[in-house]
Amino acid sequence: MLDATNRSGGTATAPPRVAATELAMALPAAVPPGPTARCTRALLSPWSRLSLLVVLLAAGATGVLLFEPQRLLADGWPPQLGGVAAALVFAAAYGVCTVAFVPRPLLNLAAGALFGSQLGIGAAMAGTVIGAGLSFALGRVLGQAALRPMLRGRWLKAADGQLSRHGFRSMLAVRLFPGVPFQAANYCAAVSEMRYGPFLLATALGCVPNTAAYVVAGASASTPTSPVFLISMAAIAVPGVAGAVVAWRKRHHLRGR
């Protein structure tokens, strides 16, 4: 028997169940991912990337303990290199060493002892920006996706919000404050939503005073009674003491609240 649509001269429509069956037969069946796809997905997961970051940092720290790059202070620079070329090589090595947790004050003193004040400040600042950029890139690519969901505490959320919304001025204040570890600031900024450009600019500007003081101290270390050396040591000590006093006062203020 013809339905009402056929009697009226229209086109007959299939029942919904028949139409769904025909559509399912027309579509290709979903193919489960193969071993290669599953392995690639596992390797690119946030926790796999974070594990790779931990391995890289541990390898860098181990390399520092085994090869002792701080011996550069005692052994001097290879005689084949000199001038600007040596400063460029030193800046690149400086950046890699900071990623491997070599203390920056030691590298700054080495820059001053090897190249003098002017060229040493340039080499040390270039190495500082290179090291900060490398650490930021590693933290952003390998650690951000896994660590951001863990920012649940009040203080962690407050620090993350400050760095994400006011990246340049927050990082500038961190670099000027002598008590914040260099690498800790790099990876905290990488986990936040701070952009790459403001991070590098704030690092380049904020690290100038402390870096210059150490480089000048290294350049004038052979004359420890000279005014230049004494002034540079004061420029190192006074901000450190001031930072400790500010941190102590803030500690009591937070405890009172």
N, C-alpha and C positions, 0 to 999 in steps of 0.2 A: 504494500500500500504506500502510495506517495504521501510524503508529509506536506505540511501547509506551505512550505517554501517551494516545493516542486509544483504544487497545484497553482501557485500564483505566478509561475514562470521564472522564479529565481534560481539560484545555483544551490545545489544541495551541499550541506556541510556535514563533515564527518563527526561522529560522536567524540566528546573530549578524550575518552580513554583511548580510542583508536588513533586520534591525532597525536597524543603524547607518545604512544608506542612507536609510530612512524618517525617522530622527531628523534627519539632515542636511538632508533636504528640508523638514522641518517648521520648523527654526530659520531665522531671517532671516540672510541673508548679511551678513558684517561689512563695513561701509561705511568706506572709508578717510577720514581726517579731511580736511576741506576746507581751502582756503587761509586762511580766517579763523581756524580752530582752530590750524593750524600757526603762524600769525603770533602769535596770543595766547600759545601755548606758548613760542615763542622769546622774546617780550618779558618773560615772567614767569620765565624761567630764571634760575638764580643768577648767572651771569656777566653777563647783561643788567642785572640789578638792581645788581650791583657797578659796572658801567660807568656807570650812571645816578648812583650815589653819587659816583664820581670826577668826573663832569661837574659835579654840583652843588657839590662842594667847590672845584673849580677856578674855577667861576663866582663863588663867594663870595670866594675869595682875589683874583680879578681885580677884583671890585667894591671890595674894600678898597684895592687899589693905585690905582684910578681916582678914587674919591670921598673917600678919606682921612678916615674918621670920627674919627680922632684930632684933627682940627681943632676938635672940640667943646671941647677944653681951652682953646684960644685964643679961639674965637668966642663961647663961652658958650651958655646955653640960650635958646630962643625966649622973648620976654617975655610971650607969651600964656599960657604955662603956668607954674604955680607950686605950691608945697606938695606935698601927697600926690599930686595928679593928675600933676604933672611927674615925681615919683619913680616912679610906676607906668609911665608912658611910657618913662622912662629904663630901667627894669628890663626891659621888653620889648625895647627896642633893644639893651640889653646882651646879652641872651640870643642874639639873632640875630647880633650882632657876634662873639660868641665862637665860634659855629658857623662863621663866616667867617674865623676865625683872627686876629681882632684880639687883641692881647695883653691879658690880664686886668689886669696891673698898671696899664696905662695907663687902662683903664676904671675901676678902683678909685680912682685918683687923681682922675679926672674926677668921680666920684660925691662924693668929699669936697669938692672945690673948688666944686661946684654946690650941694650940699645940706647941707653940714656933716657932723659926725661921726655923729650919731644917725640921721638920715634917710638919710644917705649909706650907712651900713652896711646898713640895711634894703634899700635899693634895689639895692646891689651884691650882697647875698646872694640876693635874689630873682632877679636877673639870672643869677647863677651857677647856681642850681638850674634855671632855665629853659633856659639854654644847655646844661647837662649833659644834661637830659632830652631836648632836641631831638637832640643828637648821639647819645645812646644809642639813641633810637628809629630814627634814620636808619641807624645801624650795624647794629642788630638786624634791621630789615626788609630793608635793601638789601645788606648785606655779610656777614652771618653764614653764610648757606648756602654761599656761595662760598669764604669764608676758613677756615672750620673744618676742612675736609679738608686744608688746607695746614699745619696745626699738627703737624709731624712731628719737629722738632728737640727735643732734650732740654730745653732751656731754655724753649722755647715751650710744650711740654707741661706743664712744671712750673708756669709762670706761669698757664696756663689752668686747671690743676687747683686751684691756690690760689684763684683768683678764683671758680671754680665751686663749690668746697666751702665756702670761708670768705669769702663775698662781702662781708659787711658789714665785718668787721674788716680784711680785706685792703684794701678801698677806703678805709677810714678811715686806715690807715697811709699809703697812697699820697697821700691829700689832705694829710696832715700833713707829709709829706716834701717839702721845697721844690724838689727837683731833678727831679721828674717832670712833664713837660708836661701841661697840663690836657686838651687834645684827645686826646693819645695815650692817656691813661688812660681817657677816655670810650669810645673805639673798641675798646680792648683789652677793656674790660668788656662791651661790646656783642657782641663775637665769642664771649666765653665764655658759660657757662650761668648767669651771675649774674642774679638776679631784679631787676625794675625798682624795687620798693620799697626794699630794702636799699641799692641803688646811690644812689638819691636821698637817703636818710637819711644815709648815710655822707658824701656830698658836702656836704650842708647842715651837718653837724657838723664835718667835717674842714677845711673852707675858712674857718671863722670866724676863726681867729687871723691868718692871712696877709692875708685880705681886710680885717679891721678895721685892721691896721697900715697898709696902704696908704691906706685911706680917711682915717684920722686924719692921716696925713702930707699928703694932699691938702688936707684942711681947714685945716691949720695951716701950709701952705707959705708964707703971706705973712709969717710970723714964724719964720724958720729957726733963730733962736737960742733959741726958747722951749723949756722942758722937755718940753712935749707933743710937739713936732716931733722933738726929739732922741730921746725914748723910742720914738716910733713908728719912726724910722729904725733904732734899735738892734733893735727887734723884727723888722724886715725883714732886717737884716744878720746877726744872730747865728744864726738858724735856717739861713740860706743857707750860712754858713761851716761850721756843724756838719754840715749835710748833705753838703757837699763833703768834709769830713774823713772822715765815715763811708763815703762812696762810695770814697774813696781807700784806706782801710784794707781794705774788703771786696775791692777790686780786687787788692791784694797777697795777701790770704788765698786768693782763688780761684786766683791764679797759682801760689801755693805748692802747692795741692792738685793 
